[in-house]
Amino acid sequence: MTTQTIEPTLPKYAQSCLDSLGTSILDAIGVPGEPNPLMLPPADRVCLLVVDGLGWELLRAHPAAAPFLSELAMTAAPLTAGFPATTATSLASLGTGRPPGQHGILGYQVAIPGSTPLKLLNQLRWDATTDPAQWQPGSTVYERAAAAGVGVYRVAPIKLAATGLSRATARGAEYLPGETPGALVGLAASSLATDEHPVFTTVYYADLDTTGHLLGCSSDAWLYQLAHVDKLAEQLASALPHGTLLIVTADHGMVDVADGDRTDADTVPGLRDGVVLLGGEAKVRHLYCADGAADDVRAAWSEVLGDLAWVVSREQAIADGWFGPVRPEFLARIGDVIVACCATAAVIASKAEPRESTMVGMHGSLTQAEQLVPLLTLTTG
């Protein structure tokens, strides 16, 4: 099994993280009152390409598969994704310009405080009884841009247009549905070629992440998919109007998890004792405990996992800055105990989560491979 050999890679909120990318784009496009810690240059037109699952380390390891992006990466530096390093949380940080503790989307699956019995909200699939605008009540970067007179567009597959996550994190953007890479390029280019300006268009591409989950990010299939991503980015750069600031980033990295690196919470004795709800995902777990059981749960998980994970209390995770400053109303969404798996270790739940437990590529934790994402920029000429 893998072992813990390094310290966790902590997110650099408000400095070089996805939340700071959101605000930096707003400042670059001329929205007043937004910080720009990434020092993005002023631009009348900005196109942001978000490639789900394109970790910095994965990109740097495969220059032959992605020559266009790799050339941009030669003079670039990575961002941290934030914690957990998972799609729902990262898109919320990017889409609000705030860290997870401020926007409240704190993982793949988190408890719904006050629900009876206590239940989980899957923040990718959502729940019809949970209002996205109340769950994430803060303004989005798209709303703030639109209020400042910026034309704001989001280009992605139609199935994502009205999801709970989209309504929580991308309010304010006009949705342009595109199902293929060619459609994404064409729609993005046309949205930015209008006489309207300034314009901010976000393009979202999910298939690299899907390939990694199903087949692994070390598979030939993943490399072939990366080549498609590279062509998508290259075509965008060629199609966008002169002077457009193109930014390429991702929501998280990924690691492959071998069978021997999986601890099954549904079969290992003691791991379910005192745990009312098992949240999060395989690489990072929220443990919601029975009254008075949190210390015993933390001790049991620490004993079983040893150096395979950082196992900490909610209070310790917050004190160490994992989520950034946490609003009081969001505290109960965080597990009483947080388990962040090291290297390629993971805690699956074969009975409760049969689909997720069979995935090859996983993410969510505080390893460098999962936390670091690209920040690639190019002004089209």
Secondary structure, 3 states (H helix, E strand, C coil): CCCCCCCCCCCCCCCCEHHHHHHHHHHHCCCCCCCCCCCCCCCCEEEEEEECCCCHHHHHHCCCCCHHHHHHHCCCCCEECCCCCCHHHHHHHHHHCCCHHHHCCCCCEEECCCCCCCCEEECCCCCCCCCHHHHCCCCCHHHHHHHCCCEEEEEECHHHCCCHHHHHHCCCCEEEECCCHHHHHHHHHHHHCCCCCCEEEEEEECHHHHHHHHHCCCCHHHHHHHHHHHHHHHHHHHHCCCCCEEEEECCCCCEECCHHHEEECCCCCCCCCCEEEECCECCEEEEEECCCCHHHHHHHHHHHHHHHEEEEEHHHHHHCCCCCCCCHHHHHHCCCEEEEECCCCEEECCCCCHHHHCCCEECCCCCHHHHEECCEEEECC
